């Protein structure tokens, strides 16, 4: 419960700091956001690429396991005949 109240207080402070009548930090906040957005976009792109590579590897591994199971099933059916 304490963390929820703390989170709400931090959000309220951030909103107050950005208001022109509050602390007046809106220009600095926009300056930071303009500078940080390309960096954040690059990090998100890197994470997306890594997740895509992991997905391709998982699909390849699943396909190999499926083929191995089919081979084992085929060998079992040959032994039973």
C-alpha positions as CSV (number, residue, x, y, z in Angstrom):
1,X,0.0,0.0,0.0
2,X,2.9,2.3,0.8
3,X,4.4,1.8,-2.6
4,X,1.1,2.7,-4.4
5,X,0.8,5.9,-2.3
6,X,4.5,6.7,-3.1
7,X,4.0,6.1,-6.8
8,X,0.9,8.4,-6.9
9,X,2.8,11.1,-5.0
10,X,5.7,10.9,-7.5
11,X,3.4,11.2,-10.4
12,X,1.7,14.1,-8.8
13,X,5.0,15.8,-8.2
14,X,6.1,15.2,-11.8
15,X,2.8,16.7,-13.1
16,X,3.2,19.7,-10.8
17,X,6.8,20.2,-11.8
18,X,5.8,20.3,-15.5
19,X,3.0,22.8,-15.1
20,X,3.9,26.4,-16.0
21,X,2.4,27.6,-12.7
22,X,4.2,24.9,-10.7
23,X,8.0,24.6,-10.8
24,X,8.1,25.5,-14.5
25,X,10.3,22.6,-15.5
26,X,8.3,22.0,-18.7
27,X,11.0,23.3,-21.0
28,X,13.7,21.1,-19.4
29,X,11.4,18.1,-19.6
30,X,10.7,18.6,-23.3
31,X,14.4,19.1,-23.9
32,X,15.1,15.8,-22.1
33,X,12.4,14.0,-24.0
34,X,13.7,15.2,-27.3
35,X,17.2,14.0,-26.5
36,X,16.2,10.7,-24.9
37,X,13.6,9.6,-27.5
38,X,16.2,8.4,-30.1
39,X,18.1,6.5,-27.5
40,X,15.0,4.8,-26.1
41,X,13.9,4.0,-29.7
42,X,17.3,2.4,-30.4
43,X,17.1,0.3,-27.2
44,X,13.6,-0.9,-28.0
45,X,14.8,-1.8,-31.6
46,X,17.7,-3.7,-30.2
47,X,15.4,-5.6,-27.8
48,X,13.0,-6.4,-30.6
49,X,15.8,-7.7,-32.8
50,X,17.1,-10.0,-29.9
51,X,13.5,-11.3,-29.3
52,X,13.1,-12.0,-33.0
53,X,16.4,-13.9,-33.1
54,X,15.4,-15.9,-30.1
55,X,12.0,-16.7,-31.6
56,X,13.7,-18.0,-34.8
57,X,16.0,-20.2,-32.8
58,X,13.1,-21.6,-30.8
59,X,11.1,-22.4,-33.9
60,X,14.1,-24.1,-35.5
61,X,14.6,-26.1,-32.3
62,X,10.9,-27.1,-32.1
63,X,11.0,-28.2,-35.8
64,X,14.1,-30.4,-35.1
65,X,12.4,-31.9,-32.1
66,X,9.3,-32.6,-34.1
67,X,11.3,-34.3,-36.9
68,X,13.2,-36.3,-34.3
69,X,10.0,-37.5,-32.7
70,X,8.6,-38.5,-36.2
71,X,11.8,-40.5,-36.9
72,X,11.6,-42.3,-33.6
73,X,7.9,-43.1,-34.2
74,X,8.8,-44.4,-37.7
75,X,11.5,-46.6,-36.2
76,X,9.2,-48.0,-33.6
77,X,6.6,-48.8,-36.2
78,X,9.2,-50.6,-38.3
79,X,10.3,-52.7,-35.2
80,X,6.7,-53.7,-34.4
81,X,6.0,-54.9,-37.9
